[in-house]
Amino acid sequence: MDNINIIINESVYNGSIFLSFEAKSFTPQDLMNWLVNSSYSEKTLIAYKLLCIELEPNLQYLDDGFHFIMKQKMYIQIAIEYGLNLDNTLGQKGGSDPIINFVCDERIYINNNIEITQFNNLLLRGTGIITYVKSNLKSCFLARNFNHIRNFKPDEYNKDLVNADWIHKFRYNINLAKLIIDRNILLKNIAPTYYKTIAYSLYYKVASKIYKDKLLSNIDKNDLVIFNEIFPGIIDTKILCYNNIGYKISLYSNEIAGYLLGYPINRIIPNELQIKNALSKLIDEGKEKYCEYIKYYNTKLYNQELPFCKNDNIQYANTTDVMLEDIDNYVPFDIVSYQVGTHIYRFSRVEYTKLLESNKNPWTNDFLPESILIELKNKLECAENFKLPPARPLYEMLDLLETNKLYENEIDTLKDNDELPLLGEFNNQYDDEFYELLFNSLSNVNLPIVNLRNMIW
C-alpha cells in the first residue's frame, strides 16, 4: 500500500494520474483512500475527476460508511457533474439525512467563487476564456482535455503536453527531443518511483520514434550524448564520433542528408549505408575535396549519348546562373538542364521561380519547353515537401551547416508549425443575444456573462 500511495502522490503532484491509472498502478478505491486523506488543491481536483470517471460518484463510499464528499466537500461540483444524487443518504449508521443538507454551504461558496468555477470548467470540459486556457494549458492537459486554439503552434502544444505526460498527443517535430530530454531528467529527480515504474518505458518508445523518424537534427552533440545516456540502445553511437558536419548531416532525414551530400534526390534517395559511405568520404577528405568530387559528378549528368550523332560538338551555353555562380557548384538536385541542338542550358534552383513566371530561357529569350517547366515546378514542390534549405553552392551550405545557419534568414521549414483546426468555431452571423442565451443554457454556474467569441469550447 505504501508503494501505491507513493506512486499516486508522485503522479498527482509531479506526473500524470491518468497515465498511472492507464498503467494499472492503482485501483479507484486506492485513489479514493488517498484523496480523502490529502489536502484539496487543483491537482487533487484533477485526480478526483479521474476517480469520478472510474468510480461513479454515487458509489464513492468509504470503509467507515461515509460518502467521500462528506469528508471532502470541496469536490462537490465535480461529483454533481458526474451524476451524484444529492438525495443519497450518508450511509452511516443512524444517519439518514441526504447529502445536500451537508454540502449547501460549499455549493454556494463554489458557485460564487469565479476562480474555482473557471478551473472547474477547464477541468471538466477544457472551456474558458482563451487567455485563461492558454495560461492554464498544462492543467487542462493533465485533466485530459485537448483544446484546438487558433494560431497555436505545435511547439506551444508540446511544451505543456510533455509537462503533462500526455504522450499519445505529442506533436512529433525536431523540437520534441529536447523537451523529452529535460522532462526525463526532471522526473528522475522529483518523481523517481513514478518515472521508473510508469513514465520511462513510454518515453523510451517516444525516443525510439524520434530517432527512427530523423527528428534529432535540432539538438547538439552534448544533448545527443545525454539522449543516449537516458535512452541507451536507440541511436547508432558511431555518429557521436563524427566531426561537426558529419554529425549534423547524419541526423537529418535521408532526403535532406542525401541532398547535402550531393545525391540527385529527385531520382535517388540514398539508404543508410550509402549515406554513411558519403559521410566517410566527406570526413576523410574534407569539404573542399568533397565539393570538387560532386562538381565533377555534376558534369557527367549533362552529356547524354545521342541515338544518331556523336557528342563531339556539344557545348555548354552557360557556365553560370543569373547570380553569376558556377552552375556546377550546386548539388545535382538544384540544377535543371536541357539541350537544344548542340547547346546545353543549365539553371539553378535560385532561378526556378522567375523562370516559371517568364516561361523563357533568359540566355536566348526563347520559350522553355513544356517538359522543362514541369521539371522546374516539380523540383520546387519536391524541395518544399522534403523541407530542403535554400539553394546555395554546396561548399557554402556545408559552411552554414557547421555554424547552425543553414536555414538562417529563411522560414524554418523544418519546424512543423501548421495551424491546427478549430473545433466548434461560432459563425459571426449570430448576434450577441444568441451568445448570451447559449452561454446561459450551457453553464450550470453563476458566472458573469462574457462574449463567447472569446471562449474556447
C-alpha positions, -999 to 999 in steps of 0.1 A, spaced: 0 0 0 28 24 8 43 20 -27 8 26 -42 5 58 -22 39 69 -33 30 63 -70 -3 82 -66 14 111 -47 41 115 -73 16 111 -102 -7 138 -88 19 163 -79 47 157 -104 34 134 -132 1 123 -146 -25 105 -126 -42 94 -158 -10 79 -172 -5 60 -139 -41 46 -140 -37 35 -176 -7 16 -164 -29 -1 -137 -7 11 -109 -37 15 -85 -74 10 -83 -102 36 -80 -106 26 -43 -68 32 -38 -72 66 -53 -102 75 -32 -85 64 0 -55 86 -9 -77 116 -18 -97 115 14 -65 120 34 -50 146 11 -54 184 12 -77 198 -15 -58 215 -44 -62 220 -82 -40 189 -87 -61 167 -64 -92 180 -81 -78 166 -114 -72 133 -96 -108 134 -84 -121 138 -120 -103 105 -128 -120 89 -97 -154 100 -109 -147 86 -144 -137 53 -130 -160 51 -100 -195 65 -102 -199 93 -75 -230 75 -61 -208 46 -52 -180 66 -36 -185 53 0 -156 48 23 -149 19 46 -164 38 76 -197 41 57 -194 78 50 -197 91 14 -164 106 1 -180 140 -4 -188 142 33 -151 142 41 -140 163 11 -169 187 4 -149 210 -20 -152 183 -47 -190 185 -47 -193 204 -81 -172 177 -99 -192 149 -83 -225 166 -94 -212 169 -130 -206 131 -130 -241 123 -117 -240 124 -79 -275 120 -65 -278 147 -38 -307 128 -22 -284 99 -13 -282 93 25 -249 93 43 -248 55 47 -235 60 82 -252 40 110 -280 61 124 -277 87 96 -305 94 72 -301 130 60 -295 135 23 -261 147 12 -275 180 0 -280 190 36 -243 188 43 -229 205 13 -251 235 7 -226 260 20 -199 245 -1 -220 247 -33 -229 284 -26 -192 291 -20 -180 274 -52 -207 290 -73 -198 324 -61 -160 319 -64 -151 328 -100 -116 313 -98 -129 279 -86 -156 280 -112 -131 288 -140 -109 260 -130 -138 235 -127 -149 244 -163 -113 240 -175 -110 206 -158 -144 193 -168 -146 204 -204 -115 224 -213 -135 255 -217 -129 291 -207 -117 325 -219 -88 320 -243 -62 339 -222 -72 318 -192 -70 285 -211 -36 294 -226 -22 303 -192 -35 270 -176 -29 247 -206 -8 223 -185 -37 218 -161 -61 214 -190 -39 186 -204 -34 170 -170 -72 167 -169 -71 152 -204 -89 179 -222 -74 189 -255 -80 224 -269 -77 234 -305 -66 270 -303 -64 294 -332 -28 301 -344 -13 279 -317 18 261 -329 29 225 -323 58 237 -301 34 256 -279 13 225 -275 43 202 -269 56 222 -240 26 215 -219 18 181 -234 52 169 -223 49 185 -189 15 167 -185 30 134 -199 1 132 -224 23 111 -246 -1 100 -273 -10 137 -281 27 147 -288 33 167 -320 64 150 -335 89 175 -348 125 184 -344 120 203 -312 103 175 -293 136 157 -284 149 185 -262 116 187 -244 116 150 -235 153 150 -225 145 178 -200 113 161 -188 130 128 -182 158 144 -162 133 163 -141 111 132 -135 140 111 -125 148 136 -97 114 146 -84 93 115 -90 116 85 -92 90 58 -85 65 72 -110 93 77 -135 108 42 -131 76 22 -130 54 41 -154 68 70 -174 102 58 -185 91 29 -207 66 51 -225 91 78 -231 116 52 -244 91 45 -272 88 82 -279 126 84 -281 127 55 -305 102 71 -328 120 104 -327 153 87 -338 136 65 -364 118 95 -379 150 115 -381 138 142 -356 171 147 -337 186 173 -360 178 202 -337 199 191 -307 237 195 -304 261 167 -297 262 172 -260 224 168 -258 226 137 -280 251 122 -256 225 128 -228 198 114 -250 219 82 -254 225 80 -217 188 83 -209 177 60 -237 205 36 -244 204 13 -274 184 36 -297 209 57 -316 238 45 -337 266 56 -314 291 58 -343 276 92 -351 290 106 -319 324 101 -333 317 121 -365 330 156 -369 306 185 -366 294 184 -402 291 146 -403 272 145 -370 247 171 -382 241 155 -416 237 121 -401 207 133 -380 187 146 -410 162 126 -429 176 106 -458 162 131 -482 179 161 -466 211 142 -459 212 129 -495 207 164 -508 235 179 -487 258 150 -498 252 156 -535 228 128 -543 203 136 -571 174 131 -547 148 137 -574 159 103 -587 178 86 -559 170 86 -522 201 71 -506 198 44 -479 216 44 -446 247 26 -459 250 50 -489 248 80 -466 274 65 -443 298 59 -473 293 95 -484 299 108 -449 331 88 -446 344 104 -478 334 139 -466 350 134 -432 381 118 -446 388 141 -475 374 174 -461 348 198 -475 369 212 -503 379 179 -519 344 165 -514 328 195 -531 352 191 -561 342 155 -564 305 165 -565 313 192 -590 330 166 -613 300 143 -607 277 170 -620 294 172 -653 287 136 -660 250 141 -657 245 165 -686 261 149 -716 238 121 -728 246 98 -756 225 108 -787 210 80 -809 224 91 -843 251 117 -836 284 120 -818 288 143 -789 319 160 -802 304 194 -808 283 196 -776 289 229 -757 277 245 -725 258 276 -735 261 290 -700 285 281 -672 269 303 -645 233 310 -634 219 346 -634 236 351 -600 270 345 -618 276 314 -597 292 284 -613 264 260 -620 284 230 -611 290 243 -576 254 234 -568 242 199 -559 225 179 -587 190 184 -573 194 222 -576 202 220 -613 179 216 -643 194 213 -677 182 208 -713 198 206 -747 189 225 -779 209 211 -808 245 211 -796 240 236 -768 232 227 -732 215 252 -710 215 249 -672 197 266 -644 200 266 -606 170 264 -581 177 300 -573 162 308 -607 133 284 -609 105 308 -596 115 335 -621 118 310 -649 82 298 -642 70 334 -642 85 343 -676 85 308 -692 115 319 -711 152 310 -713 170 342 -700 200 334 -723 181 332 -755 146 348 -747 131 317 -763 102 299 -746 112 270 -724 100 235 -734 69 224 -715 88 194 -701 114 217 -685 87 239 -670 71 208 -655 105 197 -641 111 232 -626 77 232 -609 81 196 -597 115 203 -581 102 233 -563 73 213 -549 98 185 -540 121 209 -522 91 221 -501 79 186 -493 114 175 -484 119 207 -463 152 215 -481 172 245 -472 175 274 -498 197 266 -528 233 276 -524 267 263 -536 275 231 -518 306 244 -501 286 274 -487 258 251 -475 283 229 -456 299 260 -440 265 273 -429 255 238 -416 286 238 -395 277 270 -378 239 262 -374 229 288 -401 217 265 -429 182 279 -426 191 314 -414 171 343 -428 145 319 -441 113 305 -427 125 274 -408 107 248 -429 120 221 -407 96 232 -379 62 217 -383 42 248 -373 10 243 -393 -21 256 -376 -44 230 -360 -81 234 -369 -106 250 -346 -134 229 -333 -168 244 -329 -160 279 -341 -191 301 -340 -205 317 -370 -203 355 -368 -238 359 -383 -253 353 -348 -258 384 -326 -248 389 -290 -282 379 -277 -277 344 -292 -243 340 -275 -258 352 -242 -286 326 -245 -262 299 -255 -239 306 -226 -268 305 -201 -280 272 -215 -246 255 -213 -235 269 -179 -246 255 -146 -227 280 -126 -232 316 -117 -206 334 -139 -210 369 -153 -219 369 -190 -189 372 -213 -185 374 -251 -185 338 -262 -164 347 -293 -135 348 -269 -143 315 -254 -129 280 -263 -154 252 -265 
